[in-house]
Amino acid sequence: MRCCLRVAYLFLYNLVQFCGNTWIFANMTARLFSFGADAVADTFYFVGVVMSVCQLLSLLELYHIADSLEGGMLLPRFVQIVERNLLLFVVFVGQEEFQRKPIVCVQFYLWNIPQLLRYPYRLLSLISTPSGNLLWARYTLCIPVYILSVISEGVSIWQAIPYFDYSMYAVQLDAPVPVFIRSSYVLIGYLLLLAVGSIVTVKFMVEERKHQLDDWNRKQKKK
C-alpha cells in the first residue's frame, strides 16, 4: 500500500511538472514565432506565474531525495533549485523593470529545456524502463544546458546590479557602529558563490551520468 501511494504521488508530481513546463515552452515558442522579438519583452508577463509555481514545487524534490522517495544526489539538486529560486524571486519578481530584459526569456528557456527531459524520464521510470536514448539525453544534454544556464544566471545578476543600486536596497547589521550592506554588494558576492556551486554541481552531474550509463550497460549485458 505504501509503495502504491509513493508511486502515485511521484507520478502525479512529475506529471504536473511536465505539463507546467510543456505549457511554458509551448507558450514562449508560439509567441516567439507569432510576434518575433516583440514577444521577448513580455515573456515574464505571460509565463512568469507558471514558472514561479513550477520552481516552488521543485523544492519538494529535495524532500524526495532526502527521504529516499527518489534516487539522485542531494547536493547538486539543492544547488540548482536554490540558485533558480533566488534569481527568480529576488531579481525577476523583485525588480519589475528588469522583467522586460531579453535575458529573462533566454533564462526561462535554459531552465525549461532540461525539465522537458527530466520529467518524461521520471514518469517512464515509474511505469516501465526508459529507452537508452532517453536515458542518454536526460543525463548528457542537461550538462551543457546547465552550464549555459549558469552563465545566463551570472549575466542576469550582473545586469540587475544597477537596478538594486538605483533602488538603494540595504541591510543594517546589529553592531556597535551601524553597518549597512548594499544589496548590490550581496549580489556580487553571490556571483562568486554561483561560480563555485556550479563547478561542484557539474562535477556531480558528470559522475551521475557515468553511473547511470554504466548501470544501463550492465543491465543490457545481462539480457
C-alpha positions as CSV (number, residue, x, y, z in Angstrom):
1,M,0.0,0.0,0.0
2,R,2.8,2.4,1.0
3,C,4.6,1.6,-2.3
4,C,1.5,2.3,-4.3
5,L,0.9,5.6,-2.6
6,R,4.6,6.6,-3.2
7,V,4.3,5.7,-6.9
8,A,1.0,7.6,-7.3
9,Y,2.4,10.7,-5.6
10,L,5.6,10.7,-7.6
11,F,3.7,10.1,-10.8
12,L,1.3,13.0,-10.1
13,Y,4.1,15.3,-9.1
14,N,6.2,14.6,-12.2
15,L,3.1,14.8,-14.4
16,V,2.2,18.3,-13.0
17,Q,5.8,19.5,-13.5
18,F,5.9,18.1,-17.1
19,C,2.6,19.7,-18.0
20,G,3.6,23.0,-16.5
21,N,7.0,23.1,-18.2
22,T,5.5,21.9,-21.5
23,W,3.0,24.8,-21.3
24,I,5.8,27.3,-20.6
25,F,7.9,26.0,-23.6
26,A,4.9,25.9,-25.9
27,N,3.7,29.4,-24.9
28,M,7.1,31.1,-25.3
29,T,7.8,29.3,-28.6
30,A,4.4,30.1,-30.1
31,R,4.6,33.8,-29.1
32,L,8.2,33.9,-30.4
33,F,7.1,32.6,-33.8
34,S,4.0,34.8,-33.9
35,F,5.4,38.1,-32.7
36,G,9.1,37.8,-33.1
37,A,11.3,40.0,-31.0
38,D,8.3,41.8,-29.6
39,A,7.4,38.6,-27.6
40,V,10.7,38.6,-25.8
41,A,9.9,41.6,-23.6
42,D,6.6,40.1,-22.5
43,T,7.9,36.7,-21.6
44,F,7.7,37.2,-17.8
45,Y,4.2,38.7,-18.0
46,F,2.8,35.6,-19.9
47,V,4.7,32.7,-18.2
48,G,6.1,34.2,-15.0
49,V,3.3,32.9,-12.7
50,V,3.5,29.3,-14.1
51,M,7.3,29.4,-14.0
52,S,7.2,30.5,-10.3
53,V,4.8,27.7,-9.4
54,C,7.0,25.1,-11.1
55,Q,10.1,26.4,-9.4
56,L,8.5,26.5,-6.0
57,L,7.2,22.9,-6.5
58,S,10.7,21.8,-7.3
59,L,11.6,22.4,-3.7
60,L,9.7,19.2,-3.0
61,E,12.4,17.3,-4.9
62,L,14.9,17.9,-2.1
63,Y,12.5,16.1,0.2
64,H,12.1,13.3,-2.3
65,I,15.8,12.7,-2.4
66,A,16.4,13.2,1.3
67,D,13.6,10.7,2.2
68,S,14.7,8.2,-0.5
69,L,11.4,8.6,-2.4
70,E,13.6,9.1,-5.5
71,G,17.2,8.4,-6.3
72,G,19.7,11.1,-7.0
73,M,22.4,13.3,-5.5
74,L,21.1,15.8,-3.0
75,L,23.8,18.4,-3.2
76,P,23.8,19.2,-6.9
77,R,20.0,19.3,-7.0
78,F,20.0,21.6,-3.9
79,V,22.4,24.0,-5.7
80,Q,20.3,24.0,-8.9
81,I,17.0,24.6,-7.1
82,V,18.2,27.3,-4.7
83,E,20.1,29.3,-7.4
84,R,17.0,29.3,-9.7
85,N,14.6,30.3,-6.9
86,L,16.9,33.1,-5.7
87,L,17.3,34.5,-9.2
88,L,13.6,34.2,-10.0
89,F,12.2,35.7,-6.8
90,V,14.9,38.2,-5.8
91,V,15.8,39.6,-9.3
92,F,13.0,38.8,-11.7
93,V,10.0,39.1,-9.4
94,G,11.6,41.7,-7.2
95,Q,12.5,44.1,-10.0
96,E,9.6,44.8,-12.3
97,E,11.8,47.0,-14.6
98,F,14.1,44.0,-15.2
99,Q,11.3,41.7,-16.3
100,R,11.3,43.0,-19.9
101,K,15.0,42.3,-20.4
102,P,15.8,39.7,-23.2
103,I,18.0,37.8,-20.7
104,V,14.8,36.7,-18.9
105,C,13.5,34.9,-22.0
106,V,16.9,33.2,-22.5
107,Q,17.0,32.2,-18.9
108,F,13.5,30.7,-18.9
109,Y,14.3,28.6,-22.0
110,L,17.5,27.4,-20.3
111,W,15.6,26.5,-17.2
112,N,12.8,24.9,-19.1
113,I,14.6,22.6,-21.6
114,P,16.2,20.3,-19.1
115,Q,12.9,19.8,-17.4
116,L,11.4,18.6,-20.6
117,L,13.9,15.8,-20.5
118,R,13.9,15.2,-16.7
119,Y,10.2,14.7,-16.1
120,P,9.3,12.4,-19.0
121,Y,12.3,10.2,-18.0
122,R,11.0,10.1,-14.4
123,L,7.4,9.3,-15.5
124,L,8.6,6.5,-17.6
125,S,10.9,5.2,-14.8
126,L,7.8,4.9,-12.6
127,I,5.8,2.8,-15.1
128,S,8.4,1.0,-17.2
129,T,12.1,1.1,-18.2
130,P,13.1,4.2,-20.2
131,S,14.8,3.7,-23.5
132,G,18.6,4.1,-23.8
133,N,18.2,7.1,-26.0
134,L,16.1,8.9,-23.4
135,L,18.5,8.0,-20.6
136,W,21.4,9.3,-22.6
137,A,19.6,12.5,-23.5
138,R,18.5,13.0,-19.9
139,Y,22.0,12.7,-18.4
140,T,24.1,14.1,-21.2
141,L,22.3,17.1,-22.7
142,C,21.5,18.5,-19.3
143,I,25.1,19.1,-18.6
144,P,25.9,21.7,-21.4
145,V,22.5,23.3,-20.9
146,Y,23.1,23.7,-17.2
147,I,26.5,25.3,-17.9
148,L,24.8,27.8,-20.3
149,S,22.1,28.4,-17.7
150,V,24.7,29.3,-15.1
151,I,26.4,31.7,-17.5
152,S,23.0,33.2,-18.2
153,E,22.2,33.5,-14.5
154,G,25.5,35.3,-14.0
155,V,24.7,37.7,-16.8
156,S,21.2,38.3,-15.3
157,I,22.6,39.1,-11.9
158,W,25.3,41.4,-13.3
159,Q,22.7,43.3,-15.4
160,A,20.4,43.5,-12.3
161,I,23.1,45.2,-10.0
162,P,22.3,48.7,-11.3
163,Y,18.6,48.2,-10.5
164,F,19.4,47.4,-6.9
165,D,21.8,50.3,-6.7
166,Y,19.1,52.6,-8.0
167,S,16.6,51.2,-5.5
168,M,19.1,51.7,-2.7
169,Y,18.3,48.4,-1.0
170,A,20.4,47.9,2.1
171,V,20.6,45.7,5.2
172,Q,21.5,47.1,8.6
173,L,23.6,44.8,10.8
174,D,23.4,45.0,14.6
175,A,26.8,46.2,15.7
176,P,28.2,48.9,18.0
177,V,28.5,51.0,14.9
178,P,25.7,50.7,12.4
179,V,26.8,48.9,9.3
180,F,24.9,49.0,6.0
181,I,25.4,46.4,3.3
182,R,24.1,47.3,-0.1
183,S,22.1,44.6,-1.9
184,S,24.3,45.1,-5.0
185,Y,27.4,44.0,-3.0
186,V,25.5,40.9,-1.8
187,L,24.7,40.1,-5.5
188,I,28.4,40.5,-6.4
189,G,29.3,38.1,-3.6
190,Y,26.6,35.7,-4.8
191,L,28.2,35.6,-8.2
192,L,31.3,34.1,-6.6
193,L,29.2,31.5,-4.8
194,L,27.3,30.8,-8.0
195,A,30.6,30.1,-9.8
196,V,31.9,27.7,-7.0
197,G,28.5,26.0,-6.7
198,S,28.2,25.4,-10.4
199,I,31.6,23.8,-10.7
200,V,30.7,21.4,-7.9
201,T,27.4,20.7,-9.5
202,V,28.8,19.9,-12.9
203,K,31.3,17.5,-11.3
204,F,28.5,15.7,-9.6
205,M,26.4,15.7,-12.8
206,V,29.2,14.1,-14.8
207,E,29.7,11.4,-12.1
208,E,25.9,10.7,-12.0
209,R,25.9,10.5,-15.8
210,K,28.7,7.9,-15.8
211,H,27.0,5.9,-13.0
212,Q,23.6,5.8,-14.8
213,L,25.1,4.9,-18.2
214,D,27.3,2.2,-16.7
215,D,24.3,0.8,-14.8
216,W,22.3,0.7,-18.1
217,N,25.1,-1.0,-19.9
218,R,25.4,-3.7,-17.2
219,K,21.6,-4.4,-17.4
220,Q,21.7,-4.7,-21.1
221,K,24.6,-7.2,-21.0
222,K,22.7,-9.3,-18.5
223,K,19.8,-9.6,-21.0
